[in-house]
Amino acid sequence: MVPEKYGLAAVAQHLLALFEVRRPGIARWDAQAETFLRREADEALDQMERQCRELGVDDPPHWQRARAVAKEVLIPRYARLAQVENAAAGRDYGMWRGGDLIARGAFALSGLVLGGLFVLGPFLPDGYAWWYRRSYRKKLDALVADLAREGASLEAYRPISEVQRSLGLRGEADGSANESSDRAPVAAPQIRSKG
């Protein structure tokens, strides 16, 4: 029985760390790349086995299992994952414009806008209510303006008798006689057309 430091999970983690150092330098994932990874794994496993023996723990079946797992499971699965990762890295992970200066500036500006919205977020309901109160206030002002125009129009086309009465030009004594004459219909002017 080996210490936990040399268990399969720890061995796999150590091998993956070694492989990740080498991954960016592997351009094509073919049989040659997998052979290279197997050689790296064998060297690392030999070193780990020697360290374990120095501690006084000698368990050859464990190291045979570790080599088999590395060769049959770890390296093929890692090769598939690393191949996809290298392809994504080659495309700059699909990042807009490859993350150049303009893209970084655009991302920074977007971040500022989103940050501003985040900071202003709690005040959005207040702004929303203000917007509708402002709209309502404009409608009331429009109503007052309409009534002002209507009042000016009514004043401009006010009957003369009403103007005289409001100015007090007619006497109050003959008010009863004049009231009956005010009610008498006035003949409408006739408009004649040419032709």
C-alpha positions as CSV (number, residue, x, y, z in Angstrom):
1,M,0.0,0.0,0.0
2,V,1.4,3.4,-1.1
3,P,0.9,6.8,0.6
4,E,-1.9,9.0,-0.7
5,K,0.7,11.2,-2.2
6,Y,1.4,8.4,-4.7
7,G,-2.2,7.3,-5.3
8,L,-3.7,7.2,-8.8
9,A,-5.3,10.6,-8.4
10,A,-2.1,12.3,-7.3
11,V,-0.1,10.5,-10.1
12,A,-2.7,11.7,-12.7
13,Q,-2.5,15.2,-11.4
14,H,1.3,15.2,-11.5
15,L,1.3,13.8,-15.1
16,L,-1.3,16.3,-16.3
17,A,0.8,19.2,-14.9
18,L,3.8,17.8,-16.9
19,F,1.8,17.4,-20.0
20,E,0.4,20.9,-19.8
21,V,3.9,22.4,-19.7
22,R,4.5,20.6,-23.1
23,R,1.1,21.1,-24.7
24,P,1.6,24.5,-26.3
25,G,4.7,23.2,-28.1
26,I,2.8,20.3,-29.8
27,A,1.5,21.4,-33.1
28,R,-0.1,18.2,-34.4
29,W,-1.7,15.5,-32.2
30,D,-0.7,12.3,-33.9
31,A,1.0,9.0,-32.9
32,Q,4.3,10.8,-32.5
33,A,2.8,13.3,-30.0
34,E,1.2,10.4,-28.0
35,T,4.5,8.5,-28.0
36,F,6.2,11.6,-26.6
37,L,3.6,11.9,-23.8
38,R,4.0,8.1,-23.0
39,R,7.8,8.6,-22.7
40,E,7.3,11.6,-20.4
41,A,4.8,9.6,-18.3
42,D,7.1,6.6,-18.0
43,E,10.0,8.8,-16.9
44,A,7.8,10.6,-14.3
45,L,6.4,7.3,-13.0
46,D,9.9,5.8,-12.7
47,Q,11.0,8.8,-10.7
48,M,7.9,8.5,-8.4
49,E,8.4,4.8,-7.9
50,R,12.1,5.4,-6.9
51,Q,10.9,8.1,-4.4
52,C,8.3,5.7,-3.0
53,R,11.0,3.0,-2.5
54,E,13.2,5.5,-0.7
55,L,10.4,6.0,1.7
56,G,10.5,2.2,2.4
57,V,7.3,1.4,0.4
58,D,7.7,-1.0,-2.4
59,D,4.5,-1.9,-4.2
60,P,5.3,-3.1,-7.9
61,P,1.6,-4.0,-8.7
62,H,0.5,-0.4,-7.8
63,W,3.1,1.1,-10.3
64,Q,2.1,-1.5,-13.0
65,R,-1.6,-0.3,-12.5
66,A,-0.5,3.3,-12.6
67,R,1.5,2.8,-15.9
68,A,-1.5,0.9,-17.4
69,V,-4.0,3.7,-16.4
70,A,-1.6,6.4,-17.8
71,K,-1.1,4.5,-21.1
72,E,-4.7,3.3,-21.7
73,V,-6.8,6.0,-20.1
74,L,-5.0,9.2,-19.1
75,I,-3.0,9.9,-22.3
76,P,-5.7,9.1,-24.8
77,R,-8.3,11.2,-23.0
78,Y,-5.8,14.0,-22.4
79,A,-4.8,14.0,-26.1
80,R,-8.5,14.5,-27.1
81,L,-8.9,17.4,-24.6
82,A,-5.6,19.0,-25.5
83,Q,-6.3,18.8,-29.2
84,V,-9.6,20.7,-28.7
85,E,-7.9,23.2,-26.4
86,N,-5.0,23.9,-28.9
87,A,-7.6,24.4,-31.7
88,A,-9.5,26.9,-29.6
89,A,-6.3,28.7,-28.6
90,G,-5.3,28.8,-32.3
91,R,-8.6,30.6,-33.0
92,D,-8.0,32.9,-30.0
93,Y,-11.0,31.2,-28.3
94,G,-13.3,32.8,-30.8
95,M,-12.7,36.2,-29.2
96,W,-13.8,39.2,-31.2
97,R,-10.8,40.6,-33.2
98,G,-8.5,38.2,-31.2
99,G,-8.5,40.5,-28.2
100,D,-6.5,43.4,-29.9
101,L,-6.3,46.9,-28.5
102,I,-9.6,48.0,-30.1
103,A,-11.4,44.9,-28.8
104,R,-10.0,45.5,-25.3
105,G,-11.2,49.1,-25.5
106,A,-14.6,48.0,-26.6
107,F,-14.8,45.5,-23.8
108,A,-13.7,48.1,-21.3
109,L,-16.3,50.5,-22.5
110,S,-19.0,47.8,-22.3
111,G,-17.8,47.1,-18.8
112,L,-18.1,50.7,-17.9
113,V,-21.6,50.9,-19.3
114,L,-22.7,47.7,-17.5
115,G,-21.0,48.9,-14.3
116,G,-22.9,52.2,-14.6
117,L,-26.1,50.3,-15.0
118,F,-25.2,48.2,-12.0
119,V,-24.5,51.2,-9.9
120,L,-27.6,53.0,-11.2
121,G,-29.7,49.8,-11.0
122,P,-31.3,50.6,-7.6
123,F,-32.4,54.0,-8.9
124,L,-34.0,52.7,-12.1
125,P,-37.5,52.4,-10.5
126,D,-37.2,56.1,-9.5
127,G,-36.1,57.1,-13.0
128,Y,-38.9,55.0,-14.4
129,A,-41.5,56.8,-12.2
130,W,-39.9,60.2,-12.9
131,W,-40.2,59.5,-16.7
132,Y,-43.9,58.8,-16.4
133,R,-44.6,61.6,-14.0
134,R,-42.8,63.9,-16.5
135,S,-45.0,62.6,-19.3
136,Y,-48.1,63.1,-17.3
137,R,-47.0,66.6,-16.4
138,K,-46.5,67.4,-20.1
139,K,-50.0,66.2,-20.8
140,L,-51.4,68.5,-18.1
141,D,-49.4,71.4,-19.5
142,A,-50.7,70.6,-23.0
143,L,-54.3,70.6,-21.5
144,V,-53.6,74.1,-20.0
145,A,-52.2,75.4,-23.3
146,D,-55.3,74.1,-25.2
147,L,-57.6,75.8,-22.7
148,A,-55.6,79.0,-23.0
149,R,-56.0,78.9,-26.8
150,E,-59.7,78.1,-26.4
151,G,-60.1,81.0,-24.0
152,A,-58.3,83.4,-26.3
153,S,-60.5,82.2,-29.2
154,L,-63.7,82.7,-27.2
155,E,-62.5,86.2,-26.1
156,A,-61.8,87.1,-29.7
157,Y,-65.2,86.1,-31.0
158,R,-67.3,87.3,-28.1
159,P,-70.7,88.8,-28.9
160,I,-70.8,92.7,-28.7
161,S,-73.7,92.6,-26.3
162,E,-71.7,90.4,-23.9
163,V,-68.7,92.8,-24.1
164,Q,-70.9,95.8,-23.5
165,R,-72.5,94.1,-20.5
166,S,-69.1,93.1,-19.0
167,L,-67.8,96.7,-19.5
168,G,-71.0,98.2,-18.0
169,L,-71.7,100.3,-21.1
170,R,-75.4,99.6,-21.1
171,G,-77.5,101.0,-18.3
172,E,-79.1,98.9,-15.7
173,A,-82.4,100.7,-15.9
174,D,-83.2,99.6,-19.5
175,G,-81.7,96.2,-18.8
176,S,-85.0,94.4,-18.8
177,A,-86.0,95.9,-22.2
178,N,-82.6,95.2,-23.7
179,E,-82.7,91.6,-22.5
180,S,-85.7,90.9,-24.7
181,S,-84.0,92.6,-27.7
182,D,-80.8,90.6,-27.0
183,R,-82.8,87.4,-27.4
184,A,-84.3,88.5,-30.8
185,P,-82.7,86.5,-33.7
186,V,-80.3,88.4,-35.8
187,A,-80.4,87.8,-39.5
188,A,-77.3,86.0,-40.8
189,P,-75.4,87.8,-43.6
190,Q,-76.0,86.4,-47.0
191,I,-73.0,85.2,-49.0
192,R,-73.3,85.4,-52.7
193,S,-71.1,83.5,-55.0
194,K,-69.8,84.6,-58.3
195,G,-71.4,83.1,-61.3
